[in-house]
């Protein structure tokens, strides 16, 4: 999986990049090597906004795009939350695809027996 980390109104340090790669390593094992993950980290400059650190993730898979957005008072917590959201979506997507192929095999098997 290819990971691209961008910053808007904030600097993306090597520490943040390493943290993103560590958090999304689990997702990377479940998706194709051709999958592309874009992470955008931003900071709201308005002092009245408590959840000022925003993290957005877009995962491009074959045939589907998964998105997540979280805002919290700490950047590392935002990254952790979007990683969990994307992990949950990938798991659901994999289960749906697996059920679809199992159903097709079962229907083909039944049609073969009936003919």
C-alpha positions in Angstrom: 0.0 0.0 0.0 1.3 3.4 -0.9 0.9 6.1 1.7 0.9 9.9 0.9 0.8 12.3 3.9 0.0 16.0 3.3 -0.3 18.9 5.7 -2.6 21.9 5.4 -1.8 24.8 7.9 0.6 22.4 9.6 4.0 21.0 9.0 4.2 17.2 8.5 7.3 16.0 10.5 9.0 12.6 10.2 7.5 11.7 13.5 4.0 12.2 12.2 4.9 10.2 9.0 6.2 7.3 11.1 3.1 7.4 13.3 0.8 7.3 10.3 2.8 4.4 8.8 2.7 2.5 12.1 -1.0 3.0 12.5 -1.9 2.0 9.0 0.4 -1.0 8.8 -2.4 -3.3 9.9 -4.7 -2.0 7.1 -1.8 -2.4 4.7 -1.6 -6.1 5.3 -5.3 -6.5 4.4 -5.4 -4.6 1.1 -3.6 -4.9 -2.2 -0.1 -3.5 -2.7 -1.7 -1.3 -5.4 -4.0 0.4 -2.9 -3.3 4.1 -2.4 -3.9 5.9 0.9 -3.9 9.7 1.1 -3.8 11.3 4.6 -4.4 15.0 5.0 -3.5 16.6 8.3 -4.7 20.1 9.1 -5.0 22.4 12.0 -8.0 24.8 12.5 -6.7 28.2 13.4 -9.8 29.4 15.1 -9.2 29.4 18.9 -12.9 28.8 19.7 -12.7 25.3 18.1 -11.7 22.8 20.7 -11.1 19.9 18.3 -8.6 21.8 16.2 -6.5 19.0 14.7 -8.2 17.4 11.8 -7.1 14.2 10.0 -8.7 13.0 6.8 -8.0 9.6 5.1 -8.9 8.4 1.7 -8.2 4.9 0.7 -8.4 4.0 -3.0 -9.1 0.3 -3.6 -10.0 -1.5 -6.8 -13.6 -0.5 -7.4 -14.2 1.3 -4.1 -13.0 4.4 -2.2 -13.1 4.5 1.6 -13.0 7.8 3.5 -12.7 8.9 7.1 -12.4 12.2 8.9 -11.8 12.9 12.6 -11.0 16.0 14.6 -9.7 16.0 18.2 -7.6 18.2 20.4 -4.5 16.2 19.7 -3.1 15.2 16.2 -1.9 11.8 17.2 -5.3 10.9 18.6 -6.9 12.1 15.3 -4.6 9.8 13.4 -5.4 6.9 15.6 -9.2 7.5 15.2 -9.1 7.6 11.4 -6.9 4.5 11.3 -9.6 2.6 13.3 -12.3 4.0 11.1 -10.5 2.9 7.9 -9.7 -0.5 9.4 -13.4 -1.1 10.2 -14.4 -0.1 6.7 -11.8 -2.4 5.1 -12.9 -5.3 7.3 -16.6 -4.7 6.3 -15.6 -4.4 2.6 -13.7 -7.6 2.7 -16.5 -9.5 4.4 -19.0 -8.2 1.8 -16.7 -9.3 -1.1 -16.2 -12.7 0.5 -19.9 -13.3 1.0 -20.6 -12.3 -2.6 -18.2 -14.9 -4.0 -19.5 -17.6 -1.6 -23.0 -16.9 -2.8 -22.0 -17.1 -6.4 -20.3 -20.4 -5.9 -23.3 -21.8 -4.0 -25.7 -20.7 -6.8 -23.5 -22.1 -9.5 -23.3 -25.4 -7.6 -27.1 -25.6 -7.2 -27.6 -24.8 -10.9 -25.1 -27.5 -11.8 -27.0 -30.0 -9.7 -30.4 -29.1 -11.1 -29.4 -29.4 -14.8 
